[in-house]
Amino acid sequence: MATAPYLLAALSDISKNVSTWVAEVATLTTPDRIHWCEGSDADIAALRGELVARGELRELNQQTNPGCYLYRSDPTDVARVEHLTFVCTAAQDDAGANNNWMAPVEARARMRGLFQGCMRGRTLYVVPYCMGPLDSPYARCGVEITDSAYVVLNMAIMTRMGRAALERIAGDETFVRGLHSTGDLDPARRYIMHYPEELAIESFGSGYGGNALLGKKCHALRIASWQARTEGWLAEHMMIVGLESPAGETHYVAAAFPSACGKTNLAMLIPPDSMPGWKVYTIGDDIAWLHPGEDGRLWAINPESGYFGVAPGTSRKTNRNACEMIRRDTLYTNVAVTANNEPWWQGCDENAPATDWLGRLYDPANGPAAHPNSRFTVSAQHNPAYTAAVEDPRGVPISALIFGGRRRELAPLVYEARSWRHGVLVAASVASETTAAAEGAVGVVRRDPMAMKPFCGYDFGDYFQHWLRIGARLRRAPRIFHVNWFRQDAAGKFLWPGYGENLRVLAWILDRCAGRGGAHEGSIGLLPRPQDLQLAGLNLSDAVLRDLTEVPAAALRAELVGVRSYLDSLGPRVPSALYEELEAALQRL
C-alpha cells in the first residue's frame, strides 16, 4: 500500500522530520489508515465515540459521573514490566547495574521483527506532545506513534497534545521519537526499549499506562534523565506542592516516593482542622523537572498536565481533592462497576461493586473487585487545589526536597540531612516495601534510590555524581529531608495518623528552611524534638513519640552496612563522596 496518501492528512505538513518518520514507520507497520491527532475536543470526542461503539470503552453513569468512561486492559497486562524494560546504550557500563541492558543494534533488530506489519488492519495514530508548559524553555517535546486509541485518550489528558506541540517541534525539529504497538499482547513478545543516545523509545506488546504512555515514565524520566545530565538539570520521580502558611508565606517542596506510597495523597493534601489558615496548592503528583536558576535556587516544572493515579485506597478520608476531581471527565482503567454503573474500587466511599475489573459478576472468591493497580486519568485542572503556577514557564522555586518510603520499622517520622552531600546519600539510601504498581511480590523491602530505581536512564553512580554537581552549582540549595509515614508498632498499628496530619511534619520542614525550626543532632541526621512539632490534639504518648523520632543504634548500624553493600553492587562509578558520608555516619554511631 502506498504511503503518499498518509502524508496528506491534517498536520502532516507542519514538520518535515515528523512526516518523514511517520512515513518510514507506516512502511514498516503497514496500517490501514493514519490519523494525525489534532488534540481538539472534537477530535478526542470522535475517537472516544468510536471506542464506545466498538465496545472497547464503557460509558459510565453520565448523571453521577459525567464524562467518565471505563477501559479494561488484558488480564496479563496490568502493571509495569521492569524485567522487560531495557536501556540500550552503546556501552553497557553507561546503562549501569541498575538497568537491564541490550545493545542498540540487537534491540533494533528484535523490535523491527516485532513491528513488521503489526498495524495491518489497524489505525496508526500520530501523537505530537509537549512535556511541560508550551512556552517554557524547560519543556521538551516528543511524538508517539501508536495503534492504541486508549493511549491517545490518555496522552490527550497527560500531556499538551496536538497541533500546538507539533508547531513547537517544527521550530527546532528536536523531539523524542516513541513507537508503540499493543501487538498481540503476548507477554513473551513484550519489550520496552529506550535509546537515550538517540532520544528514542520502542514499546511492543503492552497497552498498560507505564509501558504504553511513552510520554510518562519512558520519556519524562528514563530519556529525560539522560537529557538532564547532558544539559545540566534533573528529571525526577517527584511530586511538587505549594504550602502557604497562615502568615501568608508560601514555599514549594518536591518529594520522591516509590509508586503507590502516598505521593498523590501528599500532593493533594488538605489541611486538617487542627491547622487552620494553611493552604495547599498542587503543582504535580508524579514527575518534576528541576533546573538551577540564575538566582542560585532550584526551580521545578511539572512536565505533565494530568494525573494517572492509583484508584484503590483513594477516598474522601485519604484524598478528598482526588475524589472531587475524578467525579467527571475521567478515564478509569480496571476498576469495578456498581449496579448503578458507577466506578468502584477498594476504599471507595460509595455503594458496592456489582461487576469486577474483568467484567464478571463480583464474587469475593475471585479476588479484589478492582485491580490493586487500577487507575484514573484526569486533567490537573479539575483538581480543587489546582494553581496557575502549574503553567508558569519559569516553574516554582523549591525550598525543600523530601524523600521517603514505606517502612514499618527503622526509619523515623522525619529527619533532615546535614548537608547537600549527606542528603544525596540519604536519597540514595531510600528503601521501601514494594507495591502493586510493579509486577512481582508485594511487601518486599528493596532499595530505591531517589525513588528512581525503575526510571533512571543511566548508571546510578553517574546519576549520584550528577546530583552532587547540581548541588555545587546552587548558592541557595534546598534542604533535604527524609520522611516515613508508615512506622508501625508490634501489633501492626500505624504510629502516625498520616493523611492531612502530615502537614504538621511539613510545617516543621518549612520552619527549618526558614531558619526557625528547632532540632537536635542525631546519629541519622537532624531530628525534631517533641516540642518542635505541632502535636496539639493528637494525644500521642511519650512512648509513641520516642518510637517515631528515635532510631536504635544497632538497627541503624545494620542499615548503614546494608546501604554500603547496596552501593557496592552498583559498580565502580559510585562517587567516593557517598562512601565518605557513609563512613562519617558510622563513626557518629
DRENVO-600180 format. One line per 2 residues: number of its first residue (from 1); their letters; for each residue y, z negated, x negated of C-alpha. Coordinates in pm, whole numbers. Layout:
NUM> A> Y:Z:X ~ ...
This chain:
1> MA> 0:0:0 ~ 341:98:-141
3> TA> 574:-187:-232 ~ 902:1:-188
5> PY> 946:-84:184 ~ 920:-454:96
7> LL> 1236:-431:-107 ~ 1436:-303:187
9> AA> 1415:-647:352 ~ 1727:-856:406
11> LS> 1849:-1042:94 ~ 1642:-827:-142
13> DI> 1945:-656:-294 ~ 2123:-978:-389
15> SK> 1926:-1045:-709 ~ 1763:-768:-909
17> NV> 1550:-1010:-1111 ~ 1413:-1177:-798
19> ST> 1346:-845:-624 ~ 1160:-710:-928
21> WV> 946:-1022:-948 ~ 869:-1012:-575
23> AE> 753:-652:-612 ~ 525:-750:-900
25> VA> 372:-1035:-702 ~ 328:-812:-396
27> TL> 137:-559:-607 ~ -92:-841:-727
29> TT> -145:-1024:-396 ~ -125:-725:-151
31> PD> 25:-897:155 ~ 59:-715:488
33> RI> 432:-786:501 ~ 713:-962:315
35> HW> 963:-1198:472 ~ 1277:-1296:282
37> CE> 1379:-1641:408 ~ 1740:-1640:519
39> GS> 1742:-2016:578 ~ 1936:-1988:905
41> DA> 1849:-2195:1213 ~ 1743:-1877:1393
43> DI> 1515:-1775:1104 ~ 1343:-2114:1098
45> AA> 1315:-2134:1477 ~ 1147:-1793:1493
47> LR> 897:-1891:1223 ~ 824:-2222:1395
49> GE> 766:-2038:1722 ~ 515:-1806:1557
51> LV> 318:-2103:1424 ~ 313:-2276:1762
53> AR> 194:-1956:1926 ~ -89:-1926:1672
55> GE> -189:-2289:1719 ~ -112:-2386:1358
57> LR> 172:-2613:1469 ~ 165:-2850:1767
59> EL> 477:-2920:1965 ~ 510:-3293:2029
61> NQ> 676:-3461:2329 ~ 1017:-3295:2338
63> QT> 1162:-3556:2575 ~ 1091:-3853:2348
65> NP> 1074:-3667:2014 ~ 1296:-3358:2042
67> GC> 1245:-3102:1768 ~ 929:-3274:1640
69> YL> 607:-3093:1552 ~ 266:-3178:1408
71> YR> 75:-2995:1136 ~ -285:-3080:1046
73> SD> -397:-2989:697 ~ -751:-2911:589
75> PT> -951:-3238:558 ~ -1019:-3161:190
77> DV> -650:-3108:119 ~ -462:-3431:186
79> AR> -316:-3553:-145 ~ -200:-3451:-492
81> VE> -483:-3337:-718 ~ -382:-3473:-1056
83> HL> -711:-3375:-1224 ~ -647:-3011:-1128
85> TF> -281:-3013:-1236 ~ -211:-2865:-1579
87> VC> 83:-2835:-1815 ~ 42:-2510:-2006
89> TA> 239:-2519:-2331 ~ 178:-2303:-2636
91> AQ> 97:-2614:-2842 ~ -133:-2870:-2683
93> DD> 49:-3158:-2852 ~ 365:-3069:-2661
95> AG> 189:-3137:-2331 ~ 70:-3472:-2463
97> AN> -218:-3702:-2384 ~ -51:-3785:-2052
99> NN> -115:-3433:-1917 ~ -408:-3205:-1859
101> WM> -352:-2904:-2083 ~ -462:-2543:-2071
103> AP> -349:-2261:-2300 ~ -98:-2037:-2116
105> VE> -300:-1721:-2180 ~ -614:-1878:-2035
107> AR> -426:-2026:-1739 ~ -253:-1699:-1656
109> AR> -581:-1509:-1669 ~ -756:-1761:-1445
111> MR> -473:-1764:-1193 ~ -439:-1385:-1191
113> GL> -801:-1361:-1088 ~ -741:-1603:-801
115> FQ> -420:-1439:-683 ~ -565:-1085:-691
117> GC> -550:-963:-329 ~ -525:-1319:-196
119> MR> -249:-1241:58 ~ -425:-948:223
121> GR> -380:-992:598 ~ -102:-1245:542
123> TL> 276:-1260:510 ~ 438:-1315:172
125> YV> 741:-1541:214 ~ 1022:-1533:-42
127> VP> 1186:-1877:-52 ~ 1504:-1898:-267
129> YC> 1617:-2259:-301 ~ 1865:-2483:-480
131> MG> 1779:-2832:-601 ~ 2099:-3034:-569
133> PL> 2438:-2959:-410 ~ 2506:-2587:-419
135> DS> 2838:-2635:-600 ~ 2711:-2891:-852
137> PY> 2690:-2796:-1220 ~ 2385:-3023:-1235
139> AR> 2188:-2834:-966 ~ 1910:-2594:-1064
141> CG> 1758:-2311:-860 ~ 1417:-2163:-801
143> VE> 1228:-1912:-591 ~ 892:-1993:-437
145> IT> 669:-1711:-321 ~ 411:-1843:-74
147> DS> 180:-1729:203 ~ 216:-2059:391
149> AY> 467:-2078:675 ~ 416:-2457:670
151> VV> 550:-2458:314 ~ 853:-2257:427
153> LN> 933:-2506:705 ~ 912:-2796:459
155> MA> 1120:-2621:194 ~ 1388:-2549:454
157> IM> 1422:-2924:505 ~ 1368:-3046:149
159> TR> 1595:-2800:-36 ~ 1911:-2593:12
161> MG> 1706:-2288:101 ~ 1807:-1931:177
163> RA> 2091:-1689:122 ~ 2334:-1932:-48
165> AL> 2070:-2032:-304 ~ 1988:-1669:-378
167> ER> 2355:-1591:-430 ~ 2379:-1874:-681
169> IA> 2070:-1740:-859 ~ 2229:-1396:-875
171> GD> 2526:-1547:-1059 ~ 2324:-1615:-1375
173> ET> 1974:-1482:-1290 ~ 1817:-1804:-1417
175> FV> 1560:-1958:-1185 ~ 1222:-2131:-1177
177> RG> 950:-1893:-1060 ~ 693:-2054:-834
179> LH> 395:-1859:-699 ~ 180:-2028:-436
181> ST> -110:-1931:-214 ~ -332:-2151:1
183> GD> -618:-1919:-96 ~ -936:-2021:83
185> LD> -866:-2396:42 ~ -1181:-2429:-166
187> PA> -1142:-2746:-380 ~ -1343:-2572:-653
189> RR> -1077:-2298:-667 ~ -771:-2526:-660
191> YI> -526:-2536:-952 ~ -162:-2625:-1009
193> MH> -35:-2473:-1335 ~ 301:-2542:-1498
195> YP> 451:-2326:-1773 ~ 759:-2525:-1880
197> EE> 846:-2290:-2165 ~ 865:-2006:-1912
199> LA> 1016:-2212:-1625 ~ 723:-2105:-1409
201> IE> 470:-2261:-1171 ~ 148:-2126:-1019
203> SF> -37:-2311:-742 ~ -353:-2192:-568
205> GS> -594:-2336:-314 ~ -390:-2618:-160
207> GY> -141:-2643:124 ~ -62:-3013:72
209> GG> 302:-3102:1 ~ 286:-3227:-358
211> NA> 71:-2929:-457 ~ 238:-2660:-246
213> LL> 608:-2751:-204 ~ 688:-2627:-551
215> GK> 1050:-2740:-542 ~ 940:-3102:-525
217> KC> 715:-3260:-790 ~ 636:-2932:-968
219> HA> 994:-2813:-1020 ~ 1212:-3122:-972
221> LR> 1002:-3336:-1208 ~ 748:-3153:-1426
223> IA> 955:-2843:-1504 ~ 1291:-3021:-1474
225> SW> 1186:-3296:-1715 ~ 1130:-3025:-1977
227> QA> 1465:-2867:-1891 ~ 1631:-3208:-1906
229> RT> 1502:-3278:-2256 ~ 1627:-2937:-2370
231> EG> 1968:-2976:-2205 ~ 2028:-3349:-2262
233> WL> 1970:-3520:-1926 ~ 1691:-3698:-1737
235> AE> 1476:-3581:-1443 ~ 1319:-3894:-1295
237> HM> 1093:-4013:-1014 ~ 1367:-4241:-880
239> MI> 1543:-4329:-557 ~ 1923:-4372:-558
241> VG> 2103:-4620:-336 ~ 2463:-4735:-298
243> LE> 2533:-5105:-236 ~ 2870:-5223:-105
245> SP> 2933:-5598:-124 ~ 3133:-5797:134
247> AG> 3420:-5785:-117 ~ 3421:-5403:-96
249> ET> 3272:-5345:-442 ~ 3026:-5051:-448
251> HY> 2759:-4997:-710 ~ 2486:-4735:-727
253> VA> 2142:-4810:-864 ~ 1844:-4586:-935
255> AA> 1491:-4725:-908 ~ 1148:-4595:-1003
257> FP> 824:-4697:-832 ~ 491:-4516:-803
259> SA> 440:-4330:-475 ~ 390:-4541:-162
261> CG> 511:-4857:-337 ~ 837:-4909:-149
263> KT> 1086:-4652:-282 ~ 1174:-4515:60
265> NL> 1199:-4861:217 ~ 1431:-4977:-60
267> AM> 1639:-4659:-45 ~ 1697:-4721:328
269> LI> 1722:-5098:308 ~ 1904:-5268:598
271> PP> 2093:-5586:504 ~ 1938:-5894:667
273> DS> 2137:-6119:900 ~ 2138:-6375:619
275> MP> 2366:-6146:412 ~ 2649:-6035:642
277> GW> 2907:-5788:518 ~ 2678:-5584:294
279> KV> 2644:-5207:341 ~ 2375:-4979:205
281> YT> 2402:-4601:151 ~ 2102:-4379:81
283> IG> 2159:-4111:-183 ~ 1792:-4025:-232
285> DD> 1445:-4171:-186 ~ 1230:-4000:-448
287> IA> 1393:-3799:-729 ~ 1705:-3844:-942
289> WL> 1859:-3613:-1199 ~ 2070:-3825:-1435
291> HP> 2341:-3689:-1666 ~ 2557:-3862:-1928
293> GE> 2915:-3832:-1811 ~ 3231:-3783:-2011
295> DG> 3324:-4143:-1926 ~ 3015:-4277:-2109
297> RL> 2833:-4366:-1788 ~ 2513:-4222:-1643
299> WA> 2568:-4010:-1331 ~ 2298:-3909:-1082
301> IN> 2239:-3645:-817 ~ 1954:-3624:-570
303> PE> 1812:-3271:-606 ~ 1650:-3288:-261
305> SG> 1809:-3258:82 ~ 1535:-3425:285
307> YF> 1258:-3682:284 ~ 884:-3622:252
309> GV> 788:-3978:337 ~ 462:-4166:387
311> AP> 421:-4246:758 ~ 170:-4537:759
313> GT> 349:-4866:716 ~ 679:-4725:842
315> SR> 801:-4945:1127 ~ 1118:-5092:1266
317> KT> 1044:-5402:1060 ~ 981:-5226:730
319> NR> 1227:-4936:762 ~ 1437:-4920:1079
321> NA> 1650:-4636:944 ~ 1344:-4420:882
323> CE> 1216:-4490:1232 ~ 1550:-4385:1377
325> MI> 1578:-4061:1181 ~ 1222:-3936:1245
327> RR> 1250:-3954:1622 ~ 1389:-3599:1623
329> DT> 1377:-3275:1423 ~ 1082:-3395:1214
331> LY> 775:-3214:1084 ~ 478:-3451:1084
333> TN> 164:-3396:879 ~ -175:-3557:953
335> VA> -52:-3829:1188 ~ -235:-3928:1507
337> VT> -111:-3848:1859 ~ -76:-4074:2163
339> AN> -177:-3993:2520 ~ 192:-3914:2579
341> NE> 185:-3654:2297 ~ 391:-3868:2060
343> PW> 325:-3919:1686 ~ 140:-4235:1583
345> WQ> 33:-4397:1253 ~ -86:-4732:1123
347> GC> 203:-4978:1150 ~ 374:-4772:1421
349> DE> 553:-4995:1672 ~ 474:-4796:1984
351> NA> 175:-4716:2207 ~ -173:-4639:2072
353> PA> -350:-4332:1931 ~ -541:-4103:2165
355> TD> -645:-3842:1907 ~ -676:-3891:1533
357> WL> -534:-3684:1248 ~ -828:-3442:1271
359> GR> -768:-3380:1641 ~ -1070:-3582:1757
361> LY> -1060:-3844:2031 ~ -971:-4161:1845
363> DP> -1269:-4377:1755 ~ -1218:-4665:1507
365> AN> -1565:-4589:1373 ~ -1428:-4262:1234
367> GP> -1170:-4438:1017 ~ -790:-4464:1040
369> AA> -625:-4276:1325 ~ -358:-4131:1095
371> HP> -449:-4028:743 ~ -335:-4301:496
373> NS> -122:-4035:322 ~ 12:-3876:641
375> RF> 374:-3766:608 ~ 703:-3695:779
377> TV> 953:-3431:662 ~ 1308:-3476:786
379> SA> 1663:-3387:684 ~ 1853:-3654:492
381> QH> 2147:-3603:725 ~ 1952:-3773:1006
383> NP> 1938:-4099:810 ~ 2174:-4360:964
385> AY> 2253:-4465:605 ~ 2348:-4110:501
387> TA> 2668:-4075:300 ~ 2878:-3777:200
389> AV> 2826:-3886:-161 ~ 2490:-3707:-140
391> ED> 2677:-3376:-160 ~ 2925:-3482:-429
393> PR> 2882:-3222:-706 ~ 2962:-3489:-968
395> GV> 2689:-3722:-844 ~ 2733:-4100:-840
397> PI> 2774:-4342:-1135 ~ 2470:-4561:-1200
399> SA> 2520:-4933:-1271 ~ 2153:-5034:-1297
401> LI> 1811:-4877:-1349 ~ 1526:-5064:-1180
403> FG> 1155:-5022:-1244 ~ 861:-5183:-1070
405> GR> 517:-5150:-926 ~ 265:-5317:-700
407> RR> 129:-5616:-894 ~ -44:-5908:-729
409> EL> -20:-6117:-1043 ~ 174:-6148:-1368
411> AP> 499:-5956:-1309 ~ 779:-6186:-1188
413> LV> 1008:-6110:-895 ~ 1282:-5976:-1123
415> YE> 1392:-5981:-1485 ~ 1645:-5795:-1698
417> AR> 1580:-5616:-2023 ~ 1771:-5745:-2326
419> SW> 1899:-5403:-2427 ~ 1855:-5034:-2354
421> RH> 1582:-5013:-2618 ~ 1399:-5312:-2472
423> GV> 1449:-5155:-2128 ~ 1275:-4837:-2239
425> LV> 976:-5049:-2342 ~ 984:-5230:-2007
427> AA> 991:-4896:-1825 ~ 719:-4751:-2048
429> SV> 502:-5055:-1967 ~ 515:-5022:-1588
431> AS> 178:-5074:-1424 ~ 88:-5056:-1058
433> ET> -206:-5062:-822 ~ -288:-4709:-708
435> TA> -220:-4593:-351 ~ -335:-4318:-114
437> AA> -67:-4076:-236 ~ -302:-3952:-508
439> EG> -673:-3879:-499 ~ -910:-4143:-632
441> AV> -978:-4513:-584 ~ -710:-4727:-421
443> GV> -606:-5067:-564 ~ -684:-4995:-931
445> VR> -418:-5109:-1179 ~ -305:-4826:-1402
447> RD> -19:-4774:-1646 ~ 251:-4555:-1502
449> PM> 548:-4534:-1743 ~ 877:-4489:-1555
451> AM> 652:-4402:-1253 ~ 625:-4062:-1423
453> KP> 260:-4050:-1527 ~ 170:-3771:-1283
455> FC> 504:-3594:-1323 ~ 629:-3584:-1683
457> GY> 609:-3224:-1802 ~ 564:-3301:-2171
459> DF> 434:-3555:-2423 ~ 512:-3915:-2328
461> GD> 603:-4006:-2686 ~ 869:-3735:-2690
463> YF> 977:-3848:-2343 ~ 1031:-4208:-2460
465> QH> 1224:-4079:-2761 ~ 1442:-3871:-2527
467> WL> 1520:-4185:-2326 ~ 1628:-4359:-2646
469> RI> 1853:-4064:-2737 ~ 2015:-4065:-2394
471> GA> 2088:-4436:-2425 ~ 2252:-4384:-2763
473> RL> 2494:-4136:-2601 ~ 2611:-4382:-2335
475> RR> 2910:-4607:-2401 ~ 2860:-4783:-2067
477> AP> 2486:-4766:-2022 ~ 2326:-4902:-1703
479> RI> 2144:-5231:-1739 ~ 1768:-5207:-1697
481> FH> 1563:-5436:-1469 ~ 1204:-5479:-1354
483> VN> 1110:-5600:-1004 ~ 786:-5684:-827
485> WF> 797:-5748:-453 ~ 418:-5785:-431
487> RQ> 326:-6115:-602 ~ 52:-6295:-408
489> DA> -94:-6644:-409 ~ -462:-6725:-450
491> AG> -519:-6665:-77 ~ -364:-6318:-94
493> KF> -40:-6414:82 ~ 277:-6246:-41
495> LW> 513:-6495:-206 ~ 831:-6297:-139
497> PG> 933:-6184:214 ~ 1040:-5838:94
499> YG> 1199:-5568:310 ~ 1567:-5645:381
501> EN> 1545:-5970:187 ~ 1512:-5763:-130
503> LR> 1890:-5733:-109 ~ 1905:-6091:-242
505> VL> 1748:-5967:-565 ~ 1970:-5660:-575
507> AW> 2275:-5885:-534 ~ 2173:-6075:-848
509> IL> 2123:-5745:-1031 ~ 2472:-5630:-936
511> DR> 2618:-5965:-1041 ~ 2452:-5920:-1379
513> CA> 2602:-5569:-1406 ~ 2945:-5712:-1326
515> GR> 2907:-5990:-1584 ~ 2892:-6266:-1322
517> GG> 2527:-6350:-1261 ~ 2353:-6633:-1442
519> AH> 2017:-6605:-1617 ~ 1801:-6781:-1870
521> EG> 1618:-6644:-2173 ~ 1251:-6597:-2105
523> SI> 986:-6451:-2329 ~ 966:-6148:-2098
525> GL> 1342:-6094:-2065 ~ 1639:-6245:-1882
527> LP> 1526:-6421:-1566 ~ 1727:-6570:-1278
529> RP> 1720:-6942:-1221 ~ 1675:-7053:-858
531> QD> 2048:-7128:-835 ~ 2128:-6774:-949
533> LQ> 1963:-6616:-644 ~ 2090:-6626:-287
535> LA> 1794:-6810:-132 ~ 1953:-6991:165
537> GL> 1735:-6970:473 ~ 1415:-6854:302
539> NL> 1259:-7201:277 ~ 1069:-7119:-40
541> SD> 901:-7416:-204 ~ 965:-7509:-566
543> AV> 608:-7406:-646 ~ 658:-7060:-497
545> LR> 986:-7018:-683 ~ 812:-7106:-1009
547> DL> 538:-6853:-940 ~ 799:-6587:-861
549> TE> 1017:-6642:-1168 ~ 779:-6757:-1440
551> VP> 507:-6582:-1640 ~ 231:-6780:-1814
553> AA> 246:-6718:-2186 ~ -127:-6645:-2220
555> AL> -119:-6387:-1940 ~ 192:-6224:-2086
557> RA> 35:-6207:-2433 ~ -270:-6032:-2288
559> EL> -41:-5791:-2102 ~ 154:-5704:-2417
561> VG> -168:-5643:-2608 ~ -270:-5409:-2325
563> VR> 65:-5231:-2348 ~ 18:-5176:-2721
565> SY> -328:-5036:-2661 ~ -189:-4800:-2399
567> LD> 90:-4681:-2626 ~ -167:-4619:-2898
569> SL> -362:-4399:-2656 ~ -58:-4172:-2612
571> GP> -75:-4045:-2967 ~ 142:-4046:-3278
573> RV> 471:-3939:-3116 ~ 542:-4275:-2951
575> PS> 868:-4398:-3112 ~ 838:-4679:-3366
577> AL> 1128:-4848:-3184 ~ 896:-4931:-2893
579> YE> 641:-5091:-3124 ~ 921:-5292:-3283
581> EL> 1031:-5415:-2941 ~ 672:-5498:-2855
583> EA> 628:-5698:-3175 ~ 953:-5884:-3105
585> AL> 824:-5977:-2759 ~ 501:-6110:-2908
587> QR> 700:-6312:-3162 ~ 905:-6468:-2881
589> L> 582:-6597:-2732
